[in-house]
């Protein structure tokens, strides 16, 4: 059970984005765990975070950011003895789905910085197309952390009849425009200083690995990596070295343009005015020490859901591991998720 899962691929032609731009071909990579029931009615969609991918459900994965092997598996909260779990790679991300590194069939060259702007609705629409291809019309639940929770909220308003429940974890139903714009500006600010950046056409000019390592190191610190490393390392210099090593390992497999594409897709993300469309039960989970999505959000999100008539419940994960808590401290919230899944 500890071997990495095979990545499968779904291909669709002439995919129309919300902007009206048509992508001639879209590939969505995905991984699955468990067995699809004859009635195709035991499906759970796990939506991954900004910098993770379908490997987050791998049984043998690490317990760092983006790994849910403590949540998904046989006998776990998302029990693969009962459920068929699908984890699709986001459109624009770096683990097998169509992104900036792909060849644009129209020009015969890489998309690069010319990859069209996408929205969170576009991302979930590709997942909807994947499910249609697999003959799946109903979901038991959509469960996801961070950007995955953003996708879960978008799913709940775009396709309200399709799922019985969503568990939106260390996330929010909106991203303030200033924050989204600031993220894009910060990324471009770092990358554009790289001598190889070339406006985003860096594939033949040596790449921008050092810049992506720097971005990743800063991100890991926001996620709370120093708390995790202090469990086993006391020397500050060794902690910095360990952060760089982890950042470099990730940066070798993630495209800088993917960071830009996914950051831009959050501009304008806000489903709060559409809460009344939600027909599914909602479990909203935040982490006590999360800097990205602090627990204060509960006071804004939960009353909004209740006022819209949504059957919503809230759980605060009491963890020191910040944004990484859902994987690192899986045992602290898995019982609540299991209860939610059983109730569906």
C-alpha positions, 0 to 999 in steps of 0.5 A: 500500500506504500507505493506511489499511486499511478497518475491517470490523465483525462483529456478534453478538447475545446474547453471554454474558459469563463473569459470566453477563451477556448483552450484547444486541449486540456489534460487533467491529471488525477489519482484515485484510491479505493473502489468505485461502487457499481452505482458510482455513488461512493465518490469523494473528491479531494481538492489539493492546495496551491502548492501540492497536487494529487500526490497528497493522497498517496499512502506513503507520502510525508506528513508535511504540507499538502500530505493527507495520508493521515486523513485518506486511506483504509479505515481513515476519516475519508475511508477508502474501504467505503469511498472511491477517492479522486484527487485531480490536479488543478488546471494550471498547476504543475503535476500533470495538468495543462499549464504554461509548460505545455505546447499551445497547439495554435502556435506550436510553442510553449504557452509560457506567460501567454497561458490564459487567465483562469478562474476558480470556476474554470478549475472546478469546471475541468473537474466536473468534466472529468467526473462526467467522463467517468460517469459520475453525477453525484458526489458524497463529499468534496474535501480540501485544504487551503486552495482545495477548500476554495475549490470546495466552496466554488463547487458548492455554488457552481454545482449545488445539487452534486454533493451531499457535503463539503469540508472546507479546511484552513480556507475561506469563501473569499480572497480579498482583492488586495490580498490576491493582487498583492500575492501576484505582485510579490511573486512577479517582483521576485521572479522578474529580478531573476536574470533568466526570467525573460518575461516568463519565457525562461524555459530555454534560458536556464530556468528560475530555480533559485527564485522559486526556492526563495519563494517557497522558503518564504511560503513554508515559513508562513505555513509554520515550518519552523515550529515543525522543525524545532520539534527535532532541530535546535540550531537556527542555522540548521533550521534554515538549511532544512527549510532551504532543502525542503524548498529546493526539493519542491521547487525542482518539480513546480513551474514558476508560471504555475504559481502566477496562474494559480495566484491570478485565479484567486483575483475576484474569488468570492462566493459569499454572495452566493451562499444561498445556492449551497444545498450541501452540508458544510464542515468548516475547519480552521487552525488556531495558529494559521497565519494565512486563514486565521481562526477569526474568519469563523466569526464572519463565515459561519454567521453568513452561512447560517443566515443563508440557511446552510447546514454548516458546522465549525471545528477549530483545530488546536494545533501549533503547526499553523497552515500545515496542521491538517496533515501534521495533526491529522489525528486532532481533526480526523474524528470530526471529519469522520463524524461529518462523513458518517452523517452524509 
